[in-house]
Amino acid sequence: MAKSRLQDELKKRNPFESPLHEALLNILRTADQFENRAGRLFREYDLTPSQYNVLRILRGEGQPLPCLEIANRMLQVVPAMTGLLDRLEKMELVSRERCTQDRRVVYVDLTPKGKELVNQLDQPLAALNQKLLGHLSATELKELSRLLEKARTSLDHDT
């Protein structure tokens, strides 16, 4: 049997133990490589992927959001949301305001500087996305999304 591309990339002599193992490693390797390329782009704008994610969430909502709501919408779990927001606030990309009705709730808003920065990233990020997945057809992209969503259903009842 011919070696798979992943087997060659990893310089693995023996076949994978199972198709399940090979698929999982393919997902992890692809995610890592895509994240590295996105990370490089964000670094050009002095941002981390998580910081960009916060800015995108706020721009998409179009109004201030509670910190907890932002955390729930993040692509990746961020253990130190307060620190992440501290850095964005120091960069003058977001502002925070404590709720007058419930002092435990802090609302985060996108500043004009933050909106300008996230808008500047639209075109370079679209170009990167095109480079990463533009060679797939619309049908293939839908199937890829369907399969990844199906793979995540195993986590639906995790606690």
N, C-alpha and C positions, 0 to 999 in steps of 0.2 A: 504494500500500500504506500502511496506517495505521501511525503511529509506535508503537513499543513503549513501555511504561511506562519502561523503563530509558533509552530514547532521550530521552524527555521529562525525566526526572530529571537526566540529564547535559547537557541542552540541546544535544543532538547534532543538527545539521541534517541530515546525510546518514545513510542507513541504515548499519548495521554491515557490515563487510566480509564477514562470514559468520555463520551461526548458531553456529559454534564460538566465535568472538570474542565474540558477544553473551552466550552462556552463561557463558563464563569471567568476563566483567565482571560478570554478574549474581551469580555465586558470590562474587566479591571484594567487591562492594558490600554484599551481604547479610551476609557474615561481618563486615565492618567495622562495620556498623550494629548487629548483634547484640552484638559485642564491646564497642562503646561503651556500650550500655545495661547490659550485665553489669558493665563496669568502674565505672560510676556507682554501682551497687548495692554492689559490693565496697568502694569508697572510703568509703561510709557506715560501714563496719565497719573502716576503716583497713587494708584488705587490697588487694593486687593480684590479678588473676585467677590468676597463677601461684602466689601464696601460698595462695590458696583451693584450688587444684588439689592442692597438696601435702597440705593438711589433709584434703581429701576422700579422697585415696589412702590416707593413714594410717588414717583412720576406717574406710574400707572393708576394709582388711586386718585391723584389729583387733590388730595386734602390730607391734613395731618392724621397720623395713625398712632394708636397706643403701641408702646414698645413690644408688648407681648404679641400683638397682632402681626407686627413685622417679623418677629422671631418665628411665628407659625407659618409664614409665607416663604421663608428662606428655602433655597434649593438644598443647602447643606445645613446641618445642625451647627449652630454657633454657641459654644458653651459660655462665652463671655460677651453677651450682647451689649451690656453697659459699656464695656471697654471699646467695643467696635463703634458705638454711637459717640463715645467721648472723642475718639480720634476724628470721626466725621465732623463733629461740632467744632473741634479745634481747627480743622481745615476750612471751616465756614461753609460746609456743604449742606449741613442740616442744622435746624434749631430745635430746642426742646422746651416744652412748657408743661408744668404740672397742672393736672385737672383741678379746677376749683371745687367740684362736687366730691371728688374722691382723690385725696392727696397721694394715694398709692399709685395712681395712674399718671404716666408721663406720655404726652403726645409729642411725636416727632414730625417735623415738617421739612420739606425740601426748600433750601434757600434759592434765590435767583442764581447764585454761583453754582450750586449743586445741579440745578436744572440745566444750566449752560453746559456743564461738564458732561452730564449724562447724554445730552443731545449731541455733543461733539463725538461721542463714542458710537453713535448709531451707525454711521457709514463704515468706519473701520471694523466694527463687530460684524456687520452684515457681510463684508468682504471675507472676514475670517470664517464665518459660518458657511459661506459659499465654497471656500477652499476646503473646509473639512468634510462637508456632506453634499456639496453641489453636484457631484458626479453621480449621485443616486437619483433615480426617477421619483416623481411624486408618489407613484404606487409603492415603490420600495421604501420611501420615507414613511409612508403611512403604515406599512407592514412592520417596519422597524419599531416605530412608536407602539404599535399594537402589541408586539412581542415583548418589548421592555415593560410596558404597563402590565401585561399578563404575568411576567416574571415577578413583578413587585406585589402581586396579589398574595403571595405566600407570606407577606409581612402584614397583611390587613388585620389579622387577629393577634399580632404580637403585642406583648405588654412590656 
